[in-house]
Amino acid sequence: MAGLVDPRPRARGDYAGQVMPELPASPVIAEIVDKYADDLIALRRDLHAHPELSWAEERTTQSVVKHLDGTGWRVRVLDGGGVIADIGEGDRLVALRADLDALPVDDLTTDPWKSTIPGVAHACGHDVHTAALVGAGLALAEVEARGLLDGRVRLLFQPAEEVMPGGALHLLETGALDGVDQVFGLHCDPSLDVGRLGLRDGPLTGAADALSVRLAGKGGHTSRPHLTEDLTFALGKLITELPAILSRRLDPRAGVSVVWGVVRAGSAHNVIPGTGMVAGTVRMLDSVAWAEAEHLVRQLVTEIVSPYGVSAEVTYQRGVPPVVNQPESTAVLTRAVTSVLGSHGAVPTSQSLGGEDFGWYLDRVPGAMARLGTRTPGGATYDLHQGNLRVDEAATGIGARVMAEAAVGALSS
């Protein structure tokens, strides 16, 4: 396999200029993840070949349960989707999260394990997230069996991350974070080499909402637009004016971005249609701007289209808040990365406008998310949500070890 990182445990790591002692559980974690390395890659390939869309992750859920069965985890399959598993005893409880769903895109790769489901693919790396958390679970089961787990760990296998407002809310409604002191997660980053994890205190992602606008008016012949309510022209103005006005009405430091993904109107070149629609996302870096955005967007849509006499029906779906990493939890993740990969493993990363419903967890309890490098060194750089996404499979074992180390590190700190 290209891009393999030395999986041997390091006796000591360097964090923030200090030499950190190895945790007693670290050699056990390395041993078990190495033992199951081939199985974890096989699991990731199987999930990739059989992707499932949001709220339909039945086979994926069964696979997770099968791999955890008999390992000591107390596994609960949730009504409506998702799996929660617990292990250990004590007052302190740490949660680790992975997401299960795939995207409605075609798999454009040529790997033997490419998607067998037309129009559905793991183009965001959730297959890696799930396999890595299974690996962390296997390692932590052995840590607990050897009496080295100083508290409790909860695994959260979450459905429907790819839809707004996200399956995280479903898990929260079931009490997934009840009693949890900290929560950790990983997300694949194909712009980082395998063996590197991007870490950042504070905001890591942006807030993301879904917006659709349906316009209706009197259509007619394109030779007589003055006798119609020129809906197509109104759509064009909305497409260009809404992003422009928002950039002047909200603090520019909020980084507001409106990007359209769907435009539909008409079916003939010489007919002004009577209905049309546009849909896209509204993203921003700032929580304050996020709180103001919906009211302002609704107001501006009405003002933009009113000169053309058309009516507007706005559907605004509040999506996810920013992921804001707590500094102490980021420090736990950094120590975990350093333990697994050495001081070179943790690298700075910047805030993105990508939405991630892990932000809902961090609204409730402290925690942090890291970006897991999946690019083969010297290989191609891919982008998320594209059907050609390929990952260096060494990332699966690395993610498993980092998640397990984060759990035992948080419980030991």
C-alpha positions in Angstrom: 0.0 0.0 0.0 1.4 3.4 -0.9 1.8 6.0 1.7 2.0 3.6 4.8 3.1 5.3 8.0 5.2 3.5 10.5 2.6 2.1 12.9 5.0 1.3 15.7 4.2 3.0 19.0 6.5 5.7 20.1 7.7 5.6 23.7 7.5 9.4 24.1 6.1 12.3 22.1 6.6 16.0 22.1 3.7 18.4 22.6 3.9 22.2 23.1 7.6 21.9 23.9 7.1 19.3 26.6 8.1 15.6 26.6 4.9 13.6 27.2 5.0 10.2 28.8 3.5 7.3 27.0 0.1 6.2 28.4 0.0 2.6 29.6 -2.7 1.8 27.1 -0.8 3.1 24.1 1.1 -0.1 23.3 -2.1 -2.1 23.6 -3.9 0.3 21.1 -1.0 0.0 18.6 -1.0 -3.8 19.0 -4.7 -4.3 18.4 -5.0 -1.8 15.5 -2.0 -3.5 13.9 -3.6 -6.9 14.5 -6.8 -5.9 12.8 -5.2 -3.7 10.1 -6.2 -5.9 7.2 -9.7 -6.4 8.6 -10.3 -2.6 9.0 -9.2 -2.0 5.4 -11.5 -4.8 4.2 -14.3 -3.2 6.2 -13.6 0.2 4.6 -13.6 -1.3 1.2 -16.9 -3.2 1.8 -18.5 0.0 3.0 -17.2 1.9 0.0 -18.6 -0.8 -2.3 -22.0 -0.7 -0.6 -22.7 3.0 0.2 -26.1 4.1 1.6 -27.7 7.5 1.6 -28.8 9.5 4.7 -31.4 7.8 6.9 -31.0 4.5 4.9 -27.8 3.2 6.4 -29.1 -0.3 7.3 -26.4 -2.5 5.9 -23.7 -0.2 7.2 -25.3 -0.3 10.7 -25.4 -4.1 10.6 -21.8 -4.2 9.6 -20.8 -2.0 12.6 -22.8 -4.1 15.0 -21.3 -7.3 13.6 -17.7 -6.1 14.2 -18.4 -5.0 17.7 -20.4 -8.0 18.7 -18.7 -10.1 21.5 -16.0 -7.6 22.1 -17.3 -6.2 25.4 -19.2 -3.2 24.0 -22.8 -2.7 25.1 -24.3 -2.0 21.7 -27.7 -0.3 21.1 -29.2 0.2 17.7 -31.4 3.3 17.6 -34.8 3.6 16.2 -34.5 5.9 13.2 -30.9 5.1 12.6 -27.5 5.0 14.3 -25.6 3.0 16.9 -24.5 3.8 20.4 -22.0 1.5 22.2 -20.6 1.9 25.7 -17.8 0.3 27.6 -16.0 0.7 30.9 -16.9 2.0 34.4 -16.5 5.2 36.3 -17.7 8.7 36.5 -15.9 10.2 33.5 -17.3 9.5 30.0 -15.7 10.3 26.6 -17.6 10.0 23.3 -16.1 9.3 19.9 -18.2 9.9 16.8 -18.2 8.7 13.2 -20.8 9.2 10.4 -22.3 6.5 8.3 -23.9 8.0 5.2 -22.8 8.4 1.6 -23.6 11.0 -1.1 -25.8 10.9 -4.1 -23.0 11.1 -6.6 -21.5 8.6 -9.1 -18.3 6.8 -8.1 -15.8 7.6 -10.8 -13.0 5.5 -9.5 -11.8 2.3 -11.0 -10.8 0.5 -7.8 -12.1 -3.1 -7.4 -14.2 -1.9 -4.4 -15.8 1.0 -6.2 -19.5 1.6 -5.5 -21.9 -1.1 -6.6 -24.9 1.3 -6.1 -25.5 3.6 -9.1 -25.5 7.2 -8.2 -24.3 6.7 -4.6 -20.7 6.9 -3.4 -18.6 7.5 -0.3 -17.3 10.8 -1.7 -16.7 12.4 1.7 -14.7 9.6 3.4 -17.4 8.5 5.8 -16.4 4.9 5.1 -13.0 5.7 6.5 -14.5 7.4 9.5 -16.7 4.4 10.3 -13.9 1.8 9.8 -11.5 3.9 11.9 -14.0 4.1 14.8 -14.6 0.4 14.6 -10.9 0.0 14.9 -10.7 2.3 17.9 -13.6 0.3 19.4 -11.7 -3.0 19.1 -8.6 -1.4 20.6 -10.4 0.1 23.5 -12.2 -3.2 24.2 -8.8 -4.7 24.8 -7.6 -1.7 26.8 -10.7 -2.2 29.1 -10.2 -6.0 29.3 -6.6 -5.4 30.5 -7.8 -3.0 33.2 -6.2 0.1 31.6 -9.4 2.1 30.8 -9.8 4.8 33.5 -13.4 5.5 32.9 -16.1 5.0 30.2 -16.1 5.5 26.4 -19.1 5.8 24.2 -19.0 5.2 20.4 -21.5 7.2 18.3 -22.1 5.9 14.8 -24.3 8.6 13.4 -26.6 8.6 10.4 -27.4 11.4 8.0 -24.5 13.8 8.4 -24.9 14.9 4.7 -28.4 16.4 5.1 -29.4 19.4 7.0 -29.8 19.9 9.9 -28.0 16.6 10.3 -28.4 13.3 12.1 -26.5 14.6 15.1 -29.7 16.1 16.4 -31.3 12.6 16.2 -28.6 11.2 18.4 -28.9 14.1 20.8 -32.6 13.5 21.2 -31.8 9.9 22.2 -29.5 11.1 25.0 -26.3 10.3 23.2 -24.3 13.0 25.1 -26.0 12.4 28.5 -23.2 12.3 31.0 -20.5 12.9 28.4 -17.5 15.0 29.4 -15.8 15.4 26.0 -16.5 14.3 22.5 -14.0 13.8 19.6 -14.3 13.2 15.9 -12.2 13.0 12.7 -12.9 14.1 9.1 -11.0 13.1 6.1 -8.9 15.8 4.4 -7.6 14.8 0.9 -5.4 17.9 0.9 -3.3 16.6 3.7 -0.8 13.7 3.3 -1.6 10.5 5.1 0.3 10.6 8.4 -0.7 14.2 9.1 -3.7 15.5 11.0 -4.9 19.1 10.8 -5.6 20.7 14.2 -7.0 24.1 15.2 -8.2 25.8 18.4 -11.6 27.5 18.0 -13.7 27.6 14.8 -12.8 24.7 12.4 -15.8 24.8 10.0 -18.5 27.3 9.1 -22.3 27.4 9.6 -24.3 26.1 6.7 -28.0 26.5 5.8 -30.0 25.4 2.8 -32.0 27.9 0.8 -34.6 27.4 -2.0 -36.8 30.1 -3.6 -39.8 29.4 -5.8 -41.0 32.3 -8.0 -44.4 32.4 -9.6 -45.9 35.0 -12.0 -47.7 35.6 -15.3 -45.7 34.0 -18.1 -46.0 34.7 -21.8 -44.2 35.2 -25.2 -40.6 36.4 -25.1 -41.5 39.0 -27.7 -43.8 40.7 -25.2 -42.1 40.7 -21.8 -43.9 43.9 -20.9 -47.1 41.9 -20.9 -45.7 39.3 -18.5 -44.1 39.2 -15.1 -40.6 38.3 -16.4 -39.9 35.5 -14.0 -36.7 34.3 -15.6 -35.2 37.8 -15.5 -36.3 38.0 -11.8 -34.5 34.7 -11.1 -31.3 36.1 -12.7 -31.5 39.2 -10.5 -32.0 37.0 -7.4 -29.1 34.8 -8.3 -26.6 37.7 -8.6 -28.1 40.3 -6.2 -28.7 38.2 -3.1 -25.0 37.2 -2.6 -23.9 40.8 -3.4 -26.3 42.5 -0.9 -25.6 40.0 1.9 -21.9 40.9 1.5 -22.8 44.5 2.3 -25.5 43.9 5.0 -23.5 41.4 7.1 -20.0 41.9 8.7 -17.5 41.0 6.0 -15.5 39.2 8.7 -18.3 36.6 8.8 -17.3 35.4 5.4 -20.9 35.0 4.2 -21.1 32.9 1.0 -24.3 32.1 -1.0 -23.7 29.6 -3.8 -26.4 28.2 -6.0 -26.6 24.6 -7.0 -30.0 24.4 -8.7 -31.7 26.7 -11.2 -34.8 25.6 -13.0 -37.2 27.7 -15.2 -39.0 27.0 -18.4 -38.6 24.5 -21.2 -38.9 26.6 -24.4 -36.6 29.3 -25.7 -39.4 31.6 -26.7 -41.7 31.2 -23.6 -41.4 33.1 -20.4 -42.3 30.5 -17.8 -44.8 31.0 -15.0 -42.8 29.3 -12.3 -39.1 28.8 -11.6 -36.9 28.0 -8.7 -33.3 28.4 -7.4 -31.6 26.5 -4.6 -28.3 26.6 -2.9 -26.5 27.0 0.4 -25.8 30.0 2.7 -22.5 29.6 4.6 -20.6 31.8 7.0 -17.8 31.6 9.5 -19.5 33.5 12.3 -22.2 32.3 14.8 -23.5 35.8 15.3 -24.1 36.3 11.5 -25.7 32.8 11.4 -28.3 33.9 14.0 -29.2 36.9 11.8 -29.0 35.3 8.4 -32.5 33.7 7.9 -34.5 36.9 8.7 -32.3 39.0 6.4 -32.3 36.5 3.5 -36.1 36.3 3.6 -36.4 40.2 3.6 -33.9 40.6 0.8 -35.5 38.0 -1.5 -38.8 39.8 -1.3 -37.2 43.2 -2.0 -35.1 41.9 -5.0 -38.0 40.3 -6.9 -40.8 42.8 -6.0 -40.1 45.2 -8.9 -40.9 42.4 -11.4 -44.3 41.6 -10.0 -43.6 37.9 -9.2 -44.3 36.2 -5.9 -41.6 34.4 -3.9 -41.9 31.4 -1.7 -38.8 31.0 0.5 -37.8 27.8 2.1 -34.9 28.4 4.5 -33.5 25.3 6.4 -31.2 26.2 9.2 -28.5 23.6 8.9 -25.5 23.3 11.2 -23.6 25.6 13.5 -19.8 26.0 13.1 -17.6 23.4 14.7 -15.7 25.3 17.4 -12.9 23.2 18.9 -12.4 23.7 22.7 -8.7 24.4 23.4 -8.3 21.7 26.1 -9.9 19.1 23.9 -7.7 20.1 20.9 -4.8 19.6 23.2 -6.0 16.1 24.0 -6.2 15.4 20.2 -2.8 16.9 19.6 -1.2 14.6 22.3 -3.0 11.6 20.7 -1.6 12.5 17.3 1.9 13.0 18.7 1.7 9.7 20.5 0.8 7.9 17.3 2.8 9.8 14.7 5.4 11.9 16.5 5.7 15.6 16.7 5.5 16.0 12.9 2.0 14.4 12.7 0.0 17.4 14.0 -0.1 20.3 11.6 -2.1 23.6 11.6 -5.3 23.8 9.6 -7.5 26.7 8.7 -11.2 27.3 9.1 -13.4 26.3 6.2 -16.9 27.1 5.0 -17.8 23.4 4.9 -20.7 22.4 7.1 -20.4 19.6 9.6 -23.1 18.6 12.1 -20.5 17.7 14.7 -21.0 21.3 15.6 -24.3 20.3 17.3 -22.4 18.1 19.7 -19.9 20.9 20.5 -22.9 23.1 21.3 -23.6 20.7 24.2 -20.3 19.5 25.5 -16.6 20.4 25.1 -14.7 18.5 22.3 -12.7 18.8 19.2 -12.5 17.5 15.6 -9.3 16.9 13.6 -8.7 16.6 9.9 -7.3 13.2 8.9 -4.9 13.3 6.0 -5.8 10.8 3.3 -3.5 11.9 0.4 -0.7 9.5 -0.7 2.5 11.5 -0.4 3.4 12.7 -3.9 0.0 11.5 -5.2 -3.0 13.4 -6.6 -4.9 15.9 -4.5 -8.7 15.2 -4.6 -11.6 17.2 -3.3 -14.5 16.1 -1.1 -17.9 15.5 -2.6 -16.4 14.5 -5.9 -16.9 11.1 -7.4 -13.2 10.6 -8.1 -12.2 10.8 -4.4 -9.5 8.2 -3.5 -7.9 7.8 -0.1 -4.7 6.3 1.1 -5.9 3.4 3.2 -3.2 3.8 5.8 -5.4 6.6 7.1 -7.9 4.0 8.4 -5.5 2.6 11.0 -4.1 6.0 11.8 -7.6 7.3 12.5 -8.3 4.3 14.7 -5.3 4.8 16.8 -5.7 8.5 17.2 -9.4 8.2 18.3 -8.5 5.5 20.8 -5.6 7.5 22.1 -7.8 10.6 22.4 -10.3 8.6 24.5 -7.7 7.2 27.0 -5.9 10.5 27.0 -9.0 12.4 27.9 -9.9 10.0 30.6 -6.4 10.1 32.0 -5.9 13.8 32.0 
